[in-house]
């Protein structure tokens, strides 16, 4: 939405929640999205709001270190470090890049109808929006994907994801030394 607005397109974001939410946990912004944020003009805001991640350490409570990965080399190749920050902060920064009337909170897409080169989205507040395109960014259980006729089948991608608890880097430095 930010990129489209910067290029002069009228954008309307329909958001299910009633307002920006501080709910969530941390998220990592790898060099790829940081490159995009740089082109859009606000990568520095993400960097200032977060903490650079230069090393990954996977441990087992019984065996100790299972793997240590130095990811600082990635920044040399791609121009940005991986930045860890709270999802609420990322959401706030993204929100601030949009025109204030670009987001309709407390509303959901109920149905889609395509006619010629336009799509009409009927919304839960009784209104509708007509657009050239609809982008569904409504998550793992996407209703937009289902409404657009792309099905909702899920498949294992072959990749795994981990959640973890990270101690403050200052604590690690003090323990090491």
Secondary structure by P-SEA (a helix, b strand, c coil): caaaaaabbbbbbbbcccccccccccccccaaaaaaaaaaccaaaaaaabbbbcbbbbbbccccccccccaaaaaaaccccbbbbbaaaaaaaaaaaccccccccccccccccccccbbbbbccccbbbbccbbbbccccccaaaaaaccccccccccbbbbbbbbccaaaaaaaac
